[in-house]
């Protein structure tokens, strides 16, 4: 067994498909192998180095350095990449060139491994998938929600600083900017270690697995639940409730839940769900209240009220970066009244036709 990936049977094929920074390519190829070693990385993130494992790691680092020299001599190529190296790649290169077992452990403790060392946004549907080109949303795109955004940022900055922070629910009208606000967190705070994980519907079924996956990593993860709503008997309701309330498993300190929804109570209801005053089941009203109170388990609920005409026109002017003429104002109003309604999304769609 080898701790690191074995030499590729076709080095040129490995080189051809590698995503490399600028510079002599073979060192970057082997650096990528160090960062990709998830099994060793997770062991070194969970456990201290032992003398035996230290010897094994350092022996294999020595073999990798020998392989590097062989590849350079056999295929003396110039740059294959054009981008600058990521900080994780630069640190891994130093480990490859002169590092020892302790510096490899420090590499994983500082940058993680695999996609976590390279990306800042992910989708989780039961499996973690990196988002190569995340939405570059910014808070500057939003108009009229200064109080809500300030509260959102304050809670996130506490989270990033290791202080107590609470799960958040962003509730309000469609197109008001809730999702943009969450995605803008990654844009603004990725440099401070924030990572965004959008949890898909199927991912809610495996929340405990997700928490264990993220627990040892050296980042702060926002679990983003977009457009959250549950049917009455949806089993995922109980998964989320356990995450927010506390379950048998310990919730990692580097994970925070942020959800958006058009529903204040999150659970779809009908009048037939409401028990009769003299219902035979004495717990019926308790069951209903339990479902209605899911939103209360979010420590911070931020309401994004619907746009009115003035707010809509303010957003149009903000996106266009100019004072609206009577012609543009009339055109913007007609665009909304044609069936789209007043919202931030409608303002963006109109402005995109004028930019």
N, C-alpha and C positions, 0 to 999 in steps of 0.2 A: 504493500500500500504506500502511495505517495501522498504527502500532505497537500502539495500543490498539484495543479493539473499537470498531467504528463506532457512531455513535448509532443506537439502536434505531428501526426504522421506526414503531413504536408505543410512545412513551415510557410511556404509561399502562399498557400491557400489561407492560412491563419492571418498572414500579413494583409492579404488582399481584402478580407472582410472586416478587419479590425477598424474601430473608430479611434484614430490616433491623433494626438496633438503634433504640432510642428517639432521637428528635431529628428535626430538619428532614430530610425523606426524600431529597431529590435529591442532596445531598452524599454520602450513604451509597450511593446507586445508582451514582454515578460511582466512588466508592471501591472498590466491589465489582468494577468493571471493571479497575481497576489491579491488584488482587490476583489476578484471574483470568487475567492475561496470561502464560501459561506459556512461550510462545516467547521473549519478551523477558526474563522472569525467569531462565530457564535460561541465556541468553546472558550476562546480567549476573552470574550465579553462577559461570560458567566463565571469563569473560574480563574484562579491565579495560576501563574506559570509554575510548573514543577521542574525539578532538575532534569528528569528524563525527557519531557517534552521540549525543554529548552535545547538539549543536545540534538534532538531530532530536527527541530526547526532550523537550527544553525547549520546542520549538515546539509539540509535541502537548499537552504539559501546559497551555500557554497556550490552545490550542483547547478543551481540556476545561473550563477555567475560564470561557471564554466560553459554552460550552454550559450550564454550571451556572447562570449568571445568566439565560440565556434560559428554562430550565426553571422556575426559581423565579418568574420574572415571569408565565409562561404558566399555571403550575399551582401557585399559592401554598398548598400543603397543609401541614397539621400532621403530627404523628407518624404513622408507619405501623407502627412496631415498638414493643415493650414491654421488650425485654431490654437489658441494658447492653452497650456495644460491647466486642468482644474487643480485647486489646492490639494485635493486628495491624491491626484496623480503625481504631483510634485513630491509630496511626502512619501508616497509609495516608491518613487524612483530612488529617493535617498536610502530607503530600507534595502532596496535591491542592490544598490551600489556598495554600501558600507554598513548597513544596519545589522542588528542582532535580534534575538528572539524578543527581548523587551521592547525594542523599537517597533517591531511588528505588532505587538500587542497595543502599544501606544497609538499606532496607526489606526487600528480598528476602533479603539476607544475614542479617538478624535474624529474619525470620518465615517465609521461604519464600513460596509462592504457592498459589493455588487451595485445594484441600482440605487441604493440609499446613498452611496458615495458620489453618485453622478447626477441624480435628479432631485427635484424639489416638490413634485406633484405626482400623485399616484391614484389609480382606481383599484378598489378592492371588491371583488365579486365572489370571494372565497379563495381567490388567488391574487397576489399582489402584482399589479401591472404598472410599469412606469409610464408617465405621460411625457413624451419627449419634447412637445411644444405646448406648454401650459398657457392658458389664457392670461395675457399680460394686463388684466384688469387693474385699474387704479382708483383710489378714493376720489381723485380729482374729477372723475367722470360723473360723480353723484352730486345732486343739487337738492338742498332743502332738508337734509337729514343730519345736520351737524351734531345734534345732541346724541342721536343714536350711534353715530360713528365714533364719537368721543368715548361713549361708554363701552363700545365694542373694543376699541383700541386699548383702553385702560385695562380691561380684563385680560386681554391677550398679552399686554406688556407685563402684567403681574405673573401670568403663566410663564412667559419667557424668562422672567427674573427668578423663578423658583418660589414665588409666593403663592398663597392660596388663591385659586381662580375657580369660577363656577361654570358649569355647562350653560350654553346660551341658545335661546330660540329667537330667531328673527321671523316675526309674524307680520303679515300685511298683504296688501293688494298685489295682484300679479303685475309684473313690470315695474315695480317700485324701486328695485335696486338691491334686494336682499342677497341674491346670489352673487352679484357683482361685489358687494361688500365683503363676502366671505373670500372670494377669489382674490380680492385686493390685499387681503392679509398676507397671502403668500408673496405677492409682488413686493410688498413693503418690508416684510420681516424675514424673508428667506435668508438674508445675510446674517441674521441673528440666530439662525438655527431652526426656524419654523418650517415645517413640512406639512403639506396639505394632502390628506387621504380622503377622496370621495368614496364613501361606502355605498355600494349599489344595493338594491333590494335583496339579492341573494347573499350579499356579504353580511347582512344583519343576522343571518342564520349562524354565522361562524364568528361572532364577536369575541368570544374567549380566545379562539385561535389567533385572531388579529392582535389582541392585547399582548399575548405572549410573544408574538413576532416582533412587536414594536418595543417591548419593555426594555431590552438591553441596549437599544440603539442610542447614540449620543445626540439625538435631535428631540425637538418638541413637536408632537404631531397633533394637528387639528383633524379630528374625524368629522368630515363634512357630510351631513345627511340632507340632501336637497329635496325640496318639495315633499316633505314628510307628511304622510297620512296613512292611517290604518283602517282596514275594514274591521267590523265589530269583533270577529273571532280570529283575527290575524295573530298567529303564534309569534310573529316578530315583535309584537307589542310587548310581550313579556321579556324578550331578550333585551330590548332597549330599556325597559323599566328596571331590570336588574342592573344594567350598566349605570344608570343614573342614580339609583338608590343605594347600590352596594350589594354585591352578591357574595357567594362563598369565596370566590377568587378575589384576590387583591387587585384593585385597579392601579395601573402604573401611574406614577407621578408625571410622566412625560406625554400624557394623552389627555386631550380635552375635546368634548363633544360640542359641535356647533351645528344646529339644524335650522333650516328654513321651511316655512309652511304658509299656505294660504288659509289654513284652518287654525283657529285659536286653540281648539281642544284636541286636534290631531286625530281624533277617532271619528269615522263616519257614523252618523246617527240617523235614525228615523223615529217618528213618533211611536212606532210599535216597540221600540227598544225601551221605552219608559214604562216601568211597572205601574200597574193599577194601585190606587191607594191601599186597597186591601189585598194585595198580592199574597199568594200562598207562600211564596219563598220569602222569609224574613230578611234574607241577605240581598234581595234583588236591588234595593236602593243602594246598598253598599257597593255592589258590583258596578252599578252605573257610575257612582261617584269615583270609583277607582279608575275607570276609563276616562272620565272627564278631567281627572286631576293629573294626567300624564304631563301636560304642559307645566303644571306647578312644580314638577321635579327638576325643571330647568331653573338654575339659580338666578338667571337674568333673562327676562323676556323683553325684547326690543320691538316696539310696534312701528311699522312703516305705513303710515296712513295713505290712502289713495290720493292721487294728484287731482287738483282742481285746475281750472283753466290758467290761472296766474302761475301756478307752479310748473305747469307744462310749458308755457311760453318762456319762463325763466330757464328751464332745462334746455330748450332749443337754443336760446341765446348763448348759454354757457358752452354747449357743445360746438356751436358754430364760431364762438369767440368774437361775436360782434353784437351791436345793438340792432334789434330787429326793425327793419323798415316796415311800413304799412303793408306793402306787397307781400313780404315774407311772412309777416304776422298772419295775414289773412290766409295765405297758402298753408301755413302750419295748422291753423285752426280747422280749415277744411279737410286737411289730411287726417286729423284726429276724428272729426265728426263723420267721416265717411264710414265709420264702423270700428275704428281701432281704439277709440277712447283716449282719455288723457292718462298718460303714464310715461315713465322714464324710457321704457322700451320704444313707445311710439315716437318720443322726441328723438331718440337715436336713429330710428328708421327714417324719419323725415330729414334729419340733418345729413344722413349719409347720402341722400339724393342731392344735397346742395353743396357738399364739400368737394 
